[in-house]
Amino acid sequence: MKLVEIPAPDFDLAMTLDSGQVFHWEECGEGYVGAIADMAVYVEQRGNVLKVRGGETPTRSPQRRRLSRMVANYFALDHPLAEICAAFPDDQIMEAARNFCRGLRIIRQPKWECLATFICSSMKQVAHIRQISQALRKRFGDAREIGNGVGGGRTTWTDKPARGGESIKHTVYTFPCARPLAQCSEKELHECALGYRARNLLATARLVSSGAANLETWSSLSDADLRAKLCELRGVGAKVANCVMLFAYERLRAFPIDVWIERVLRQQYFPRNKKIATEQLRTFSENYFGEHGGYAQQYLFHHARMNKNAKSRPRAAAARKWSHKSPRRGCSSQAGQFVSSHRLR
Protein backbone atom coordinates (compact mmCIF):
# COMPACT_ATOMS: atom_id res chain seq x y z
CA MET A 1 0.00 0.00 0.00
CA LYS A 2 1.35 3.41 -0.97
CA LEU A 3 2.46 5.57 1.94
CA VAL A 4 0.87 8.96 2.51
CA GLU A 5 3.28 11.74 1.52
CA ILE A 6 3.51 14.97 3.51
CA PRO A 7 5.63 18.00 2.50
CA ALA A 8 8.18 18.63 5.26
CA PRO A 9 10.61 21.40 4.29
CA ASP A 10 13.15 22.55 6.84
CA PHE A 11 12.66 19.45 9.00
CA ASP A 12 14.96 16.75 10.35
CA LEU A 13 12.91 13.78 11.55
CA ALA A 14 15.77 11.79 13.09
CA MET A 15 17.18 14.74 15.02
CA THR A 16 13.75 15.81 16.27
CA LEU A 17 12.94 12.34 17.60
CA ASP A 18 16.36 12.03 19.25
CA SER A 19 16.36 15.44 20.92
CA GLY A 20 14.95 14.44 24.32
CA GLN A 21 11.36 15.55 23.75
CA VAL A 22 9.74 12.13 23.33
CA PHE A 23 11.05 8.74 24.35
CA HIS A 24 9.05 5.97 22.69
CA TRP A 25 9.84 6.15 18.98
CA GLU A 26 11.93 3.27 17.61
CA GLU A 27 13.85 2.76 14.39
CA CYS A 28 12.02 0.50 11.95
CA GLY A 29 13.48 -0.29 8.55
CA GLU A 30 14.20 3.04 6.92
CA GLY A 31 12.03 5.04 9.30
CA TYR A 32 10.50 5.08 12.78
CA VAL A 33 7.48 3.62 14.52
CA GLY A 34 5.65 5.19 17.44
CA ALA A 35 2.26 6.33 18.67
CA ILE A 36 0.59 9.68 18.14
CA ALA A 37 -2.17 9.71 20.77
CA ASP A 38 -3.86 6.31 20.27
CA MET A 39 -2.72 5.69 16.68
CA ALA A 40 0.33 3.66 15.71
CA VAL A 41 2.35 5.48 13.06
CA TYR A 42 5.23 4.59 10.76
CA VAL A 43 7.12 7.57 9.32
CA GLU A 44 10.21 7.92 7.18
CA GLN A 45 11.86 10.92 5.58
CA ARG A 46 12.91 11.32 1.97
CA GLY A 47 14.43 14.73 1.49
CA ASN A 48 11.70 17.30 2.12
CA VAL A 49 8.92 14.70 2.21
CA LEU A 50 7.61 12.49 5.02
CA LYS A 51 6.15 9.13 4.02
CA VAL A 52 3.62 7.97 6.58
CA ARG A 53 1.50 4.97 7.42
CA GLY A 54 -1.03 5.03 10.25
CA GLY A 55 -2.04 1.55 11.37
CA GLU A 56 -3.88 0.10 8.43
CA THR A 57 -3.61 3.27 6.38
CA PRO A 58 -7.04 4.06 4.89
CA THR A 59 -7.40 4.29 1.13
CA ARG A 60 -10.07 7.00 1.05
CA SER A 61 -8.85 10.53 0.45
CA PRO A 62 -10.58 12.19 3.46
CA GLN A 63 -9.06 9.64 5.85
CA ARG A 64 -5.62 10.07 4.31
CA ARG A 65 -5.93 13.84 4.65
CA ARG A 66 -6.80 13.46 8.33
CA LEU A 67 -3.72 11.30 8.82
CA SER A 68 -1.59 13.92 7.05
CA ARG A 69 -2.97 16.72 9.23
CA MET A 70 -2.41 14.71 12.40
CA VAL A 71 1.23 13.94 11.58
CA ALA A 72 1.97 17.48 10.33
CA ASN A 73 0.46 18.92 13.51
CA TYR A 74 2.39 16.52 15.76
CA PHE A 75 5.72 17.46 14.20
CA ALA A 76 4.77 21.18 14.11
CA LEU A 77 5.48 21.48 10.40
CA ASP A 78 3.58 24.77 10.44
CA HIS A 79 6.06 26.48 12.76
CA PRO A 80 7.96 29.19 10.80
CA LEU A 81 11.31 27.65 11.69
CA ALA A 82 13.48 30.05 9.68
CA GLU A 83 11.87 33.04 11.42
CA ILE A 84 12.18 31.38 14.83
CA CYS A 85 15.88 30.66 14.36
CA ALA A 86 16.51 34.15 13.00
CA ALA A 87 15.10 35.55 16.26
CA PHE A 88 17.69 33.74 18.42
CA PRO A 89 20.28 35.90 20.23
CA ASP A 90 23.30 36.76 18.10
CA ASP A 91 26.08 35.00 19.97
CA GLN A 92 28.51 32.26 19.00
CA ILE A 93 27.17 29.59 21.35
CA MET A 94 23.65 30.04 20.02
CA GLU A 95 24.94 30.15 16.44
CA ALA A 96 26.77 26.83 16.90
CA ALA A 97 23.65 25.22 18.35
CA ARG A 98 21.46 26.61 15.56
CA ASN A 99 23.79 25.30 12.85
CA PHE A 100 24.06 21.88 14.50
CA CYS A 101 20.28 21.51 15.00
CA ARG A 102 18.99 22.56 11.60
CA GLY A 103 15.51 21.14 11.08
CA LEU A 104 14.81 20.30 14.73
CA ARG A 105 11.22 21.16 15.66
CA ILE A 106 9.26 21.26 18.92
CA ILE A 107 6.81 18.34 18.87
CA ARG A 108 3.19 18.96 19.94
CA GLN A 109 2.58 16.25 22.53
CA PRO A 110 -0.65 15.06 24.19
CA LYS A 111 -0.91 16.85 27.51
CA TRP A 112 -1.28 13.91 29.90
CA GLU A 113 1.35 11.83 28.12
CA CYS A 114 3.83 14.70 28.27
CA LEU A 115 3.11 15.51 31.92
CA ALA A 116 3.37 11.88 33.06
CA THR A 117 6.54 11.24 31.06
CA PHE A 118 8.37 14.24 32.47
CA ILE A 119 7.28 13.40 36.02
CA CYS A 120 9.04 10.09 35.39
CA SER A 121 12.10 11.85 33.92
CA SER A 122 13.29 13.47 37.16
CA MET A 123 17.01 12.79 37.70
CA LYS A 124 17.06 10.30 34.84
CA GLN A 125 19.06 10.11 31.62
CA VAL A 126 17.32 9.80 28.24
CA ALA A 127 17.98 6.05 27.96
CA HIS A 128 16.42 5.43 31.39
CA ILE A 129 13.39 7.61 30.60
CA ARG A 130 12.89 5.59 27.42
CA GLN A 131 12.90 2.34 29.44
CA ILE A 132 10.33 3.70 31.90
CA SER A 133 8.10 4.97 29.09
CA GLN A 134 8.15 1.61 27.33
CA ALA A 135 7.47 -0.27 30.57
CA LEU A 136 4.41 1.89 31.32
CA ARG A 137 3.15 1.52 27.77
CA LYS A 138 3.53 -2.25 27.66
CA ARG A 139 1.95 -2.79 31.06
CA PHE A 140 -0.91 -0.26 30.99
CA GLY A 141 -1.28 0.88 27.37
CA ASP A 142 -2.95 -0.68 24.34
CA ALA A 143 -1.12 -2.66 21.68
CA ARG A 144 -1.30 -1.52 18.06
CA GLU A 145 0.27 -3.21 15.03
CA ILE A 146 1.99 -1.10 12.42
CA GLY A 147 3.98 -1.86 9.29
CA ASN A 148 6.21 0.13 7.00
CA GLY A 149 3.81 -0.37 4.10
CA VAL A 150 6.44 -2.00 1.89
CA GLY A 151 5.69 -4.99 -0.29
CA GLY A 152 2.32 -5.83 1.25
CA GLY A 153 3.76 -8.84 3.08
CA ARG A 154 3.57 -9.64 6.79
CA THR A 155 6.85 -10.36 8.50
CA THR A 156 7.90 -10.44 12.14
CA TRP A 157 9.67 -7.42 13.58
CA THR A 158 13.34 -7.82 14.46
CA ASP A 159 15.87 -5.34 15.77
CA LYS A 160 17.80 -5.55 12.50
CA PRO A 161 17.15 -2.90 9.86
CA ALA A 162 15.17 -4.11 6.89
CA ARG A 163 16.74 -4.42 3.48
CA GLY A 164 15.16 -2.41 0.69
CA GLY A 165 11.73 -3.67 -0.26
CA GLU A 166 11.25 -5.75 2.88
CA SER A 167 7.96 -5.44 4.78
CA ILE A 168 8.07 -5.09 8.56
CA LYS A 169 5.38 -5.44 11.19
CA HIS A 170 5.88 -4.01 14.65
CA THR A 171 3.80 -3.74 17.82
CA VAL A 172 3.44 -0.20 19.21
CA TYR A 173 1.97 0.54 22.63
CA THR A 174 -0.04 3.66 23.33
CA PHE A 175 0.65 5.69 26.45
CA PRO A 176 -1.94 4.84 29.14
CA CYS A 177 -4.47 7.50 30.03
CA ALA A 178 -4.64 8.72 33.62
CA ARG A 179 -7.44 6.40 34.77
CA PRO A 180 -5.67 2.99 34.60
CA LEU A 181 -2.63 4.48 36.32
CA ALA A 182 -4.83 6.08 39.00
CA GLN A 183 -6.41 2.68 39.68
CA CYS A 184 -3.16 0.74 39.99
CA SER A 185 -1.01 0.38 43.09
CA GLU A 186 2.24 2.13 43.86
CA LYS A 187 3.88 -1.31 43.86
CA GLU A 188 2.81 -1.88 40.25
CA LEU A 189 4.38 1.41 39.22
CA HIS A 190 7.57 0.53 41.09
CA GLU A 191 7.75 -2.56 38.89
CA CYS A 192 8.09 -0.20 35.91
CA ALA A 193 11.38 1.08 37.39
CA LEU A 194 9.98 4.43 38.54
CA GLY A 195 11.51 4.37 42.01
CA TYR A 196 10.35 7.32 44.15
CA ARG A 197 8.65 8.75 41.04
CA ALA A 198 5.94 6.08 41.37
CA ARG A 199 4.30 7.93 44.25
CA ASN A 200 4.41 11.21 42.34
CA LEU A 201 2.93 9.74 39.18
CA LEU A 202 0.18 7.93 41.08
CA ALA A 203 -0.88 11.06 42.99
CA THR A 204 -0.99 13.19 39.84
CA ALA A 205 -2.79 10.48 37.84
CA ARG A 206 -5.53 10.43 40.49
CA LEU A 207 -5.97 14.20 40.32
CA VAL A 208 -6.17 14.16 36.52
CA SER A 209 -8.45 11.12 36.44
CA SER A 210 -10.87 12.65 38.95
CA GLY A 211 -11.02 15.94 37.07
CA ALA A 212 -9.50 17.88 39.97
CA ALA A 213 -6.67 18.76 37.59
CA ASN A 214 -8.22 19.49 34.20
CA LEU A 215 -5.29 19.69 31.82
CA GLU A 216 -7.41 20.74 28.85
CA THR A 217 -9.05 23.74 30.52
CA TRP A 218 -5.64 24.94 31.68
CA SER A 219 -4.88 25.79 28.04
CA SER A 220 -6.62 29.14 28.50
CA LEU A 221 -4.41 30.19 31.43
CA SER A 222 -1.61 32.70 31.20
CA ASP A 223 1.95 31.39 31.30
CA ALA A 224 2.36 32.38 34.94
CA ASP A 225 -0.93 30.81 36.01
CA LEU A 226 -0.32 27.65 33.99
CA ARG A 227 3.11 27.23 35.54
CA ALA A 228 1.64 27.71 39.01
CA LYS A 229 -1.08 25.12 38.37
CA LEU A 230 1.43 22.58 37.09
CA CYS A 231 3.75 23.14 40.03
CA GLU A 232 0.91 22.28 42.42
CA LEU A 233 1.00 18.71 41.07
CA ARG A 234 3.15 16.17 42.88
CA GLY A 235 6.46 15.57 41.16
CA VAL A 236 6.32 18.82 39.19
CA GLY A 237 8.89 21.52 39.81
CA ALA A 238 9.96 24.46 37.70
CA LYS A 239 11.90 22.35 35.18
CA VAL A 240 9.14 19.78 34.59
CA ALA A 241 6.50 22.51 34.46
CA ASN A 242 8.43 24.36 31.77
CA CYS A 243 8.90 21.14 29.78
CA VAL A 244 5.16 20.49 29.85
CA MET A 245 4.40 24.11 28.96
CA LEU A 246 6.76 23.91 25.99
CA PHE A 247 6.01 20.45 24.63
CA ALA A 248 2.32 20.07 25.50
CA TYR A 249 0.92 23.60 25.68
CA GLU A 250 3.08 25.16 22.95
CA ARG A 251 4.25 27.98 25.18
CA LEU A 252 7.35 28.59 23.07
CA ARG A 253 8.82 31.09 25.52
CA ALA A 254 9.14 28.42 28.26
CA PHE A 255 12.82 27.67 28.96
CA PRO A 256 13.37 24.46 30.97
CA ILE A 257 16.64 24.46 32.91
CA ASP A 258 18.09 21.02 33.60
CA VAL A 259 21.68 20.05 34.38
CA TRP A 260 22.70 20.31 30.72
CA ILE A 261 21.27 23.79 30.22
CA GLU A 262 22.51 25.05 33.57
CA ARG A 263 26.00 23.90 32.63
CA VAL A 264 25.78 25.68 29.27
CA LEU A 265 24.55 28.89 30.86
CA ARG A 266 27.18 28.88 33.58
CA GLN A 267 30.14 27.91 31.42
CA GLN A 268 29.33 29.88 28.29
CA TYR A 269 27.37 32.91 29.48
CA PHE A 270 28.67 33.41 33.05
CA PRO A 271 32.15 31.83 33.19
CA ARG A 272 33.42 34.42 35.70
CA ASN A 273 30.39 34.33 37.96
CA LYS A 274 30.65 31.05 39.88
CA LYS A 275 28.03 32.00 42.45
CA ILE A 276 25.16 33.00 40.19
CA ALA A 277 21.96 31.44 41.52
CA THR A 278 19.65 29.19 39.52
CA GLU A 279 16.83 31.70 39.92
CA GLN A 280 19.05 34.38 38.37
CA LEU A 281 19.81 32.03 35.47
CA ARG A 282 16.07 31.53 35.03
CA THR A 283 15.45 35.29 34.92
CA PHE A 284 18.29 35.74 32.46
CA SER A 285 17.12 32.95 30.13
CA GLU A 286 13.48 34.07 30.09
CA ASN A 287 14.50 37.56 28.98
CA TYR A 288 17.64 36.97 26.92
CA PHE A 289 16.27 34.20 24.68
CA GLY A 290 12.92 35.90 24.16
CA GLU A 291 9.65 34.74 22.61
CA HIS A 292 11.12 31.54 21.18
CA GLY A 293 13.25 30.65 24.17
CA GLY A 294 11.89 27.10 24.17
CA TYR A 295 13.35 26.48 20.74
CA ALA A 296 16.64 28.08 21.79
CA GLN A 297 16.71 25.83 24.87
CA GLN A 298 16.08 22.71 22.83
CA TYR A 299 18.84 23.59 20.39
CA LEU A 300 21.29 24.35 23.21
CA PHE A 301 20.29 21.13 25.01
CA HIS A 302 20.63 18.85 21.98
CA HIS A 303 23.88 20.45 20.85
CA ALA A 304 25.41 20.09 24.32
CA ARG A 305 24.22 16.50 24.77
CA MET A 306 25.43 15.36 21.34
CA ASN A 307 28.82 17.02 21.81
CA LYS A 308 29.42 15.94 25.40
CA ASN A 309 32.41 13.81 24.42
CA ALA A 310 34.04 16.49 22.28
CA LYS A 311 37.54 17.55 23.32
CA SER A 312 37.56 20.50 25.68
CA ARG A 313 40.45 22.36 24.06
CA PRO A 314 38.56 23.41 20.89
CA ARG A 315 35.67 24.56 23.05
CA ALA A 316 38.02 26.59 25.25
CA ALA A 317 39.61 28.13 22.16
CA ALA A 318 36.19 29.06 20.83
CA ALA A 319 35.29 30.62 24.16
CA ARG A 320 38.49 32.69 24.13
CA LYS A 321 37.78 33.87 20.59
CA TRP A 322 34.23 34.77 21.57
CA SER A 323 35.25 36.55 24.78
CA HIS A 324 37.72 38.68 22.82
CA LYS A 325 34.73 40.26 21.05
CA SER A 326 32.50 40.47 24.10
CA PRO A 327 32.33 42.83 27.08
CA ARG A 328 32.27 39.85 29.45
CA ARG A 329 34.18 36.62 28.97
CA GLY A 330 31.83 33.96 27.60
CA CYS A 331 28.97 36.41 26.95
CA SER A 332 27.91 38.05 23.71
CA SER A 333 27.45 41.79 23.72
CA GLN A 334 23.69 41.29 24.08
CA ALA A 335 24.15 38.95 27.03
CA GLY A 336 26.64 41.29 28.58
CA GLN A 337 24.26 44.22 28.29
CA PHE A 338 21.46 42.18 29.83
CA VAL A 339 23.67 41.05 32.69
CA SER A 340 24.75 44.61 33.37
CA SER A 341 21.23 46.03 33.28
CA HIS A 342 19.90 43.28 35.58
CA ARG A 343 22.97 43.18 37.84
CA LEU A 344 23.39 39.41 37.63
CA ARG A 345 26.89 39.38 39.05
C-alpha positions in Angstrom: 0.0 0.0 0.0 1.4 3.4 -1.0 2.5 5.6 1.9 0.9 9.0 2.5 3.3 11.7 1.5 3.5 15.0 3.5 5.6 18.0 2.5 8.2 18.6 5.3 10.6 21.4 4.3 13.1 22.6 6.8 12.7 19.5 9.0 15.0 16.7 10.4 12.9 13.8 11.6 15.8 11.8 13.1 17.2 14.7 15.0 13.8 15.8 16.3 12.9 12.3 17.6 16.4 12.0 19.2 16.4 15.4 20.9 14.9 14.4 24.3 11.4 15.6 23.8 9.7 12.1 23.3 11.0 8.7 24.4 9.1 6.0 22.7 9.8 6.1 19.0 11.9 3.3 17.6 13.8 2.8 14.4 12.0 0.5 12.0 13.5 -0.3 8.6 14.2 3.0 6.9 12.0 5.0 9.3 10.5 5.1 12.8 7.5 3.6 14.5 5.6 5.2 17.4 2.3 6.3 18.7 0.6 9.7 18.1 -2.2 9.7 20.8 -3.9 6.3 20.3 -2.7 5.7 16.7 0.3 3.7 15.7 2.4 5.5 13.1 5.2 4.6 10.8 7.1 7.6 9.3 10.2 7.9 7.2 11.9 10.9 5.6 12.9 11.3 2.0 14.4 14.7 1.5 11.7 17.3 2.1 8.9 14.7 2.2 7.6 12.5 5.0 6.1 9.1 4.0 3.6 8.0 6.6 1.5 5.0 7.4 -1.0 5.0 10.3 -2.0 1.6 11.4 -3.9 0.1 8.4 -3.6 3.3 6.4 -7.0 4.1 4.9 -7.4 4.3 1.1 -10.1 7.0 1.0 -8.9 10.5 0.5 -10.6 12.2 3.5 -9.1 9.6 5.8 -5.6 10.1 4.3 -5.9 13.8 4.6 -6.8 13.5 8.3 -3.7 11.3 8.8 -1.6 13.9 7.0 -3.0 16.7 9.2 -2.4 14.7 12.4 1.2 13.9 11.6 2.0 17.5 10.3 0.5 18.9 13.5 2.4 16.5 15.8 5.7 17.5 14.2 4.8 21.2 14.1 5.5 21.5 10.4 3.6 24.8 10.4 6.1 26.5 12.8 8.0 29.2 10.8 11.3 27.7 11.7 13.5 30.1 9.7 11.9 33.0 11.4 12.2 31.4 14.8 15.9 30.7 14.4 16.5 34.2 13.0 15.1 35.6 16.3 17.7 33.7 18.4 20.3 35.9 20.2 23.3 36.8 18.1 26.1 35.0 20.0 28.5 32.3 19.0 27.2 29.6 21.4 23.6 30.0 20.0 24.9 30.1 16.4 26.8 26.8 16.9 23.6 25.2 18.3 21.5 26.6 15.6 23.8 25.3 12.9 24.1 21.9 14.5 20.3 21.5 15.0 19.0 22.6 11.6 15.5 21.1 11.1 14.8 20.3 14.7 11.2 21.2 15.7 9.3 21.3 18.9 6.8 18.3 18.9 3.2 19.0 19.9 2.6 16.3 22.5 -0.6 15.1 24.2 -0.9 16.8 27.5 -1.3 13.9 29.9 1.4 11.8 28.1 3.8 14.7 28.3 3.1 15.5 31.9 3.4 11.9 33.1 6.5 11.2 31.1 8.4 14.2 32.5 7.3 13.4 36.0 9.0 10.1 35.4 12.1 11.8 33.9 13.3 13.5 37.2 17.0 12.8 37.7 17.1 10.3 34.8 19.1 10.1 31.6 17.3 9.8 28.2 18.0 6.0 28.0 16.4 5.4 31.4 13.4 7.6 30.6 12.9 5.6 27.4 12.9 2.3 29.4 10.3 3.7 31.9 8.1 5.0 29.1 8.2 1.6 27.3 7.5 -0.3 30.6 4.4 1.9 31.3 3.1 1.5 27.8 3.5 -2.2 27.7 1.9 -2.8 31.1 -0.9 -0.3 31.0 -1.3 0.9 27.4 -3.0 -0.7 24.3 -1.1 -2.7 21.7 -1.3 -1.5 18.1 0.3 -3.2 15.0 2.0 -1.1 12.4 4.0 -1.9 9.3 6.2 0.1 7.0 3.8 -0.4 4.1 6.4 -2.0 1.9 5.7 -5.0 -0.3 2.3 -5.8 1.2 3.8 -8.8 3.1 3.6 -9.6 6.8 6.9 -10.4 8.5 7.9 -10.4 12.1 9.7 -7.4 13.6 13.3 -7.8 14.5 15.9 -5.3 15.8 17.8 -5.6 12.5 17.2 -2.9 9.9 15.2 -4.1 6.9 16.7 -4.4 3.5 15.2 -2.4 0.7 11.7 -3.7 -0.3 11.3 -5.8 2.9 8.0 -5.4 4.8 8.1 -5.1 8.6 5.4 -5.4 11.2 5.9 -4.0 14.7 3.8 -3.7 17.8 3.4 -0.2 19.2 2.0 0.5 22.6 0.0 3.7 23.3 0.6 5.7 26.5 -1.9 4.8 29.1 -4.5 7.5 30.0 -4.6 8.7 33.6 -7.4 6.4 34.8 -5.7 3.0 34.6 -2.6 4.5 36.3 -4.8 6.1 39.0 -6.4 2.7 39.7 -3.2 0.7 40.0 -1.0 0.4 43.1 2.2 2.1 43.9 3.9 -1.3 43.9 2.8 -1.9 40.3 4.4 1.4 39.2 7.6 0.5 41.1 7.8 -2.6 38.9 8.1 -0.2 35.9 11.4 1.1 37.4 10.0 4.4 38.5 11.5 4.4 42.0 10.3 7.3 44.1 8.6 8.8 41.0 5.9 6.1 41.4 4.3 7.9 44.3 4.4 11.2 42.3 2.9 9.7 39.2 0.2 7.9 41.1 -0.9 11.1 43.0 -1.0 13.2 39.8 -2.8 10.5 37.8 -5.5 10.4 40.5 -6.0 14.2 40.3 -6.2 14.2 36.5 -8.4 11.1 36.4 -10.9 12.7 38.9 -11.0 15.9 37.1 -9.5 17.9 40.0 -6.7 18.8 37.6 -8.2 19.5 34.2 -5.3 19.7 31.8 -7.4 20.7 28.9 -9.1 23.7 30.5 -5.6 24.9 31.7 -4.9 25.8 28.0 -6.6 29.1 28.5 -4.4 30.2 31.4 -1.6 32.7 31.2 2.0 31.4 31.3 2.4 32.4 34.9 -0.9 30.8 36.0 -0.3 27.6 34.0 3.1 27.2 35.5 1.6 27.7 39.0 -1.1 25.1 38.4 1.4 22.6 37.1 3.8 23.1 40.0 0.9 22.3 42.4 1.0 18.7 41.1 3.1 16.2 42.9 6.5 15.6 41.2 6.3 18.8 39.2 8.9 21.5 39.8 10.0 24.5 37.7 11.9 22.4 35.2 9.1 19.8 34.6 6.5 22.5 34.5 8.4 24.4 31.8 8.9 21.1 29.8 5.2 20.5 29.9 4.4 24.1 29.0 6.8 23.9 26.0 6.0 20.4 24.6 2.3 20.1 25.5 0.9 23.6 25.7 3.1 25.2 22.9 4.3 28.0 25.2 7.3 28.6 23.1 8.8 31.1 25.5 9.1 28.4 28.3 12.8 27.7 29.0 13.4 24.5 31.0 16.6 24.5 32.9 18.1 21.0 33.6 21.7 20.1 34.4 22.7 20.3 30.7 21.3 23.8 30.2 22.5 25.0 33.6 26.0 23.9 32.6 25.8 25.7 29.3 24.5 28.9 30.9 27.2 28.9 33.6 30.1 27.9 31.4 29.3 29.9 28.3 27.4 32.9 29.5 28.7 33.4 33.0 32.2 31.8 33.2 33.4 34.4 35.7 30.4 34.3 38.0 30.7 31.0 39.9 28.0 32.0 42.4 25.2 33.0 40.2 22.0 31.4 41.5 19.6 29.2 39.5 16.8 31.7 39.9 19.1 34.4 38.4 19.8 32.0 35.5 16.1 31.5 35.0 15.4 35.3 34.9 18.3 35.7 32.5 17.1 32.9 30.1 13.5 34.1 30.1 14.5 37.6 29.0 17.6 37.0 26.9 16.3 34.2 24.7 12.9 35.9 24.2 9.7 34.7 22.6 11.1 31.5 21.2 13.2 30.7 24.2 11.9 27.1 24.2 13.4 26.5 20.7 16.6 28.1 21.8 16.7 25.8 24.9 16.1 22.7 22.8 18.8 23.6 20.4 21.3 24.3 23.2 20.3 21.1 25.0 20.6 18.8 22.0 23.9 20.4 20.8 25.4 20.1 24.3 24.2 16.5 24.8 25.4 15.4 21.3 28.8 17.0 21.8 29.4 15.9 25.4 32.4 13.8 24.4 34.0 16.5 22.3 37.5 17.6 23.3 37.6 20.5 25.7 40.5 22.4 24.1 38.6 23.4 20.9 35.7 24.6 23.1 38.0 26.6 25.2 39.6 28.1 22.2 36.2 29.1 20.8 35.3 30.6 24.2 38.5 32.7 24.1 37.8 33.9 20.6 34.2 34.8 21.6 35.2 36.5 24.8 37.7 38.7 22.8 34.7 40.3 21.1 32.5 40.5 24.1 32.3 42.8 27.1 32.3 39.8 29.5 34.2 36.6 29.0 31.8 34.0 27.6 29.0 36.4 27.0 27.9 38.0 23.7 27.4 41.8 23.7 23.7 41.3 24.1 24.1 39.0 27.0 26.6 41.3 28.6 24.3 44.2 28.3 21.5 42.2 29.8 23.7 41.0 32.7 24.8 44.6 33.4 21.2 46.0 33.3 19.9 43.3 35.6 23.0 43.2 37.8 23.4 39.4 37.6 26.9 39.4 39.1 
